[in-house]
Amino acid sequence: MKDPKLKSNLKRLKAYYKPYKKAFWQDMICAILSALIALTIPFVVRYVVQNLVDLPGNEAVTRVIIAGIILAALVIFQLFCNYFVAYVGHMMGAKIETDMRRDIFEHYQKLSFSFYDEQKTGQLLSRVTSDRFDITELLHHGPENIVICTIRIIGALIILIIINPFLALAAYILVPVMIIFAYYYNKKMKAAYLKNREKIGDVNAQVEDSLSGIRVVKSFANEEVENHKFRLGNRAFLMAKRATYRYMGGYNAGLKAFTAMMTVIVMVVGGIMISQGSLDVADLLAFLLYISILTEPIKQLVDFTEMFQNGYSGFERFVEIMDIDPDIQDKKGAADLGNVDGRVTFDNVTFKYGKSNDEVLKDISLDVPPGGYYAIVGPSGIGKTTLVSLIPRFYEINDGSIKIDGTDIRDVTQKSLRNNIGIVQQDVYLFMGTVYENILYGRPDATREEVIEAAKNANAHDFIMELPNGYDTDIGQRGVKLSGGQKQRISIARVFLKNPPILIFDEATSALDNESERVVQESMDRLAQNRTTFVIAHRLTTVRNAERILVMTRRGIRQETPEEFFSDKTVDFKGKVSV
């Protein structure tokens, strides 16, 4: 195999069969038996025509009936084999599909924010769903189709050579041309199928984006804009499909024409040979039956080629994701971060996104004592969220170090690091399910009593009990059935349940009305007690509660007390800080 990438991918594909070797070999044995039976039937028919027609009436009838019983038994046995191949083989393919879907989803969980910053959700989703369907068909039908086609084509050739070598040569004279024809169209179809994958991923991404933002769409009355965007993507997918079907149509039509020409050649050459006395009618009948048998594996070969291109292009996309190494990984021998007091130290930290040359943060040094309540202020885009995102290692710093209680965060496992950090964001994400399930997400092994206690601490218990089913109320996708303040309090309850020693509030109240802000701020203050807390703040109340204020500017960070800060700052009429 000249293509090293293809060889490597097929090796990786083969590895997914290992847990199901027993089912695989059972499937192969049944496929082989089914193919052999298909080759046997025309041979029996030839024997009947050639040897029984000249026997006395009763003896001929008896032998024909015996031959019929044998053929019927073979057909019934073939029926069992075909059923086994269809059922067990498909189940094997479905199990492998499940394994692959598990692997790619688990790999998604390992990839860092920088990966998702560059990706479309719809494209990632298509690699988990639609790509896997076609791979299942390839994993099931691929090996058995190769086996069946090989046995039928080679077996038929051997039998035909035994019957009449010259007519066999005439029957197979078009095979080399068919191989060249198939090779040409295979290359064309592979590129077309890969294009299809990309286009359907774009369509998925556009649909996901439009439906996720349906409230924005309707608020601007831009349904037709979204329809237009979808039509463009949908038409691009149609155009990609058109190229695929053009090549597929030429491939199918060409191979069918080749098989029909084989029948014509056998009939013409066989007829001439019969007229010359070098071939009898039984042999010509057998040849025509075997040509008919050859048609089926050629059709399967057509299906397999389509299936292989479709499934393999999906597998290439699967491998493409699986080959992306997480840019943030636990170092070898990383320890668990335990018994955290909460001292957070930045030591000459520099950070820039990806391959960008622009440094978002440069030479940042900061020492926050255990239990410190620090507000972070500064203009939009200055890097406030980036700064706090470095503490749980959502992004990797380019230079310097970040330490918790004197331990470099790169020396501890990501899981233990993030287990000690609670984050409440402005854009709260709640999962589909109930209120109870969303709070429990903070600590999945918590009891119901602990969940309720966390909700009470977050000022959420009273409104939860007013919901139709209390804690068991389904809140819809992204918590659509709740108000902004209610969603924020559930997210705070989730962090209460987690009970981390370090907290990050990323503009948690900036989108709330005054009454909701008051309730949420009270919850945040209660949560922040005796914990190291970072608050990205735009509101006056949040800043005034801070022990220290970190003012971020283009020239770096300076620390101030609230008194120092408010002595030279103004506050707008909405209570927002002007820096």
Summary of the structure (lengths in Angstrom):
residues: 579
radius of gyration: 35.0
end to end distance: 65.1
largest distance: 122.6
contacts: 1791
relative contact order: 0.08
helix: 65%
strand: 11%
